[in-house]
Amino acid sequence: MARALRDAGMEVIYTGLRQTPEQIVETAVQEDVDVIGLSILSGAHMTWVPRVIELMKEKGIFGEVLLLVGGIIPEDDAKALKEMGVDEIFGPGTPTDEIIKYIRDNVRRG
Amino acid sequence: MKVEEIVRGVLRGEKRAIARAISIIEDGLPEAKAILSALEPHTGRAYVIGITGATGAGKSTLIHKLIQAYRRKGLKVGVVAVDPTSPFTGGAFLGDRVRMQDLALDEGVFIRSMATRGSLGGISDATGGAVKVLDAAGFDIILVETVGAGQLDIAVAGIAHTVVLVLAPGLGDDIQAIKAGIMEIADIFVVNMADRPNADRMVVDLMSVLEVSPFNPSDWRPPIVKTVALTGEGIEELVEQIEKHRAYLAKRGMRPSEKKVRTLLLEALRRAVVSDILPMITKSAKFDAAVQMVVKGQVSIDAGAELLLSSIKQALREME
């Protein structure tokens, strides 16, 4: 995924696996990113994602930075996460082109 | 955020304001100038260290350990990691953050990645701008990391007080293969992964190269420091050598060495010739005429080039 985004002309900061929400949000602040992409395969999305949103609000980047989630997310959870403020959720096997187009169309500043 | 808000935030050391300021400079937005000039009076306190070397030499790990060493001294550390933009896609992978994540939550550390974004000199004005922002924000030490890509490394000497060149045995980067110019701008040589079999060989090779290069007695003689970044071995010595170089610079009023300036000027000149002078020649009717002469077999390629350069050379001679 990171490679596809890079090849689409984006600057990608790959933080590595198993980051805490605190580390992710702090990195997003320091790097002044346009998009945060969370890949969650552990099934713990209902714990991690709300925490990320809470921290984004605390740091003042919620609503300004696009928040995307990738992974196997049951429909009910997906609905709940979107209500909390996740911008979009991409299931496994989503074509990378679709994700790239979504980012281009929705990123909040040039 | 408005300009005044950002400036105030930077001076208070607020990470979000620092990050915004750097982005504005990086993106070349109109506010960049106002922000930089407002911060200017608050700069000049930080000590800037350039860390350069090929991919795989262990720069990230070394920087990680350096940050920890400076943090133990109670100093605040800013890092600007510059990575090359892909010339084909305009995209980039930034900052080898993987190994630095435990520092993400340290209040006294700020790590920012930047892409070269097609700037010819690799390190762009934006990098210098980012350093100024971190300086004004009160960071005591600023580390600028560049990937070994020729011009990129050389340009780092233009913004760093001390340049550390990181090498490692077995990477294929023979001493012979180190790009000309980089040897001249390095103030400290690090042979990392010094526990590897060929490390001592590399140190000896390096010493012999340094020995033959001309020095004035008053010149700084670049030391060679052996490190094993993974275990932290040699890091204290590296910090000590950086301190020594800092003291040396302080004694000469922080003025860079003539050798360094010469190399930087040469590099800037090379870039200017390629980007400004060369197109003036290739777009001229004379260039097309020379192409035709070579096609017809009237002159060789070298003679054709000489023909095009003769008037420039003549003009330069008249200048003298």
HADDOCK unambig.tbl for C-alpha pairs under 7 A between the chains (distance, minus, plus):
assign (segid A and resid 6 and name CA) (segid B and resid 91 and name CA) 4.54 0.50 0.50
assign (segid A and resid 6 and name CA) (segid B and resid 92 and name CA) 5.43 0.50 0.50
assign (segid A and resid 6 and name CA) (segid B and resid 93 and name CA) 6.60 0.50 0.50
assign (segid A and resid 7 and name CA) (segid B and resid 89 and name CA) 5.45 0.50 0.50
assign (segid A and resid 7 and name CA) (segid B and resid 91 and name CA) 5.91 0.50 0.50
assign (segid A and resid 8 and name CA) (segid B and resid 89 and name CA) 6.34 0.50 0.50
assign (segid A and resid 8 and name CA) (segid B and resid 91 and name CA) 6.57 0.50 0.50
assign (segid A and resid 9 and name CA) (segid B and resid 89 and name CA) 4.90 0.50 0.50
assign (segid A and resid 9 and name CA) (segid B and resid 90 and name CA) 4.56 0.50 0.50
assign (segid A and resid 9 and name CA) (segid B and resid 91 and name CA) 3.62 0.50 0.50
assign (segid A and resid 10 and name CA) (segid B and resid 91 and name CA) 4.39 0.50 0.50
assign (segid A and resid 10 and name CA) (segid B and resid 92 and name CA) 6.40 0.50 0.50
assign (segid A and resid 11 and name CA) (segid B and resid 91 and name CA) 5.11 0.50 0.50
assign (segid A and resid 11 and name CA) (segid B and resid 92 and name CA) 4.60 0.50 0.50
assign (segid A and resid 11 and name CA) (segid B and resid 93 and name CA) 5.90 0.50 0.50
assign (segid A and resid 11 and name CA) (segid B and resid 94 and name CA) 6.64 0.50 0.50
assign (segid A and resid 12 and name CA) (segid B and resid 92 and name CA) 6.08 0.50 0.50
assign (segid A and resid 12 and name CA) (segid B and resid 93 and name CA) 4.89 0.50 0.50
assign (segid A and resid 12 and name CA) (segid B and resid 94 and name CA) 5.82 0.50 0.50
assign (segid A and resid 13 and name CA) (segid B and resid 93 and name CA) 6.02 0.50 0.50
assign (segid A and resid 13 and name CA) (segid B and resid 94 and name CA) 4.99 0.50 0.50
assign (segid A and resid 13 and name CA) (segid B and resid 95 and name CA) 6.50 0.50 0.50
assign (segid A and resid 14 and name CA) (segid B and resid 97 and name CA) 7.00 0.50 0.50
assign (segid A and resid 15 and name CA) (segid B and resid 97 and name CA) 5.44 0.50 0.50
assign (segid A and resid 15 and name CA) (segid B and resid 98 and name CA) 5.33 0.50 0.50
assign (segid A and resid 16 and name CA) (segid B and resid 98 and name CA) 5.17 0.50 0.50
assign (segid A and resid 23 and name CA) (segid B and resid 101 and name CA) 6.79 0.50 0.50
assign (segid A and resid 23 and name CA) (segid B and resid 104 and name CA) 5.72 0.50 0.50
assign (segid A and resid 23 and name CA) (segid B and resid 105 and name CA) 6.38 0.50 0.50
assign (segid A and resid 26 and name CA) (segid B and resid 104 and name CA) 6.40 0.50 0.50
assign (segid A and resid 26 and name CA) (segid B and resid 105 and name CA) 6.83 0.50 0.50
assign (segid A and resid 27 and name CA) (segid B and resid 104 and name CA) 6.43 0.50 0.50
assign (segid A and resid 29 and name CA) (segid B and resid 16 and name CA) 5.81 0.50 0.50
assign (segid A and resid 29 and name CA) (segid B and resid 19 and name CA) 6.75 0.50 0.50
assign (segid A and resid 30 and name CA) (segid B and resid 15 and name CA) 6.27 0.50 0.50
assign (segid A and resid 30 and name CA) (segid B and resid 16 and name CA) 6.52 0.50 0.50
assign (segid A and resid 30 and name CA) (segid B and resid 19 and name CA) 5.16 0.50 0.50
assign (segid A and resid 30 and name CA) (segid B and resid 110 and name CA) 6.82 0.50 0.50
assign (segid A and resid 30 and name CA) (segid B and resid 111 and name CA) 6.61 0.50 0.50
assign (segid A and resid 30 and name CA) (segid B and resid 112 and name CA) 6.14 0.50 0.50
assign (segid A and resid 31 and name CA) (segid B and resid 19 and name CA) 6.20 0.50 0.50
assign (segid A and resid 31 and name CA) (segid B and resid 112 and name CA) 5.46 0.50 0.50
assign (segid A and resid 31 and name CA) (segid B and resid 113 and name CA) 6.60 0.50 0.50
assign (segid A and resid 32 and name CA) (segid B and resid 19 and name CA) 5.45 0.50 0.50
assign (segid A and resid 32 and name CA) (segid B and resid 20 and name CA) 6.29 0.50 0.50
assign (segid A and resid 32 and name CA) (segid B and resid 23 and name CA) 6.91 0.50 0.50
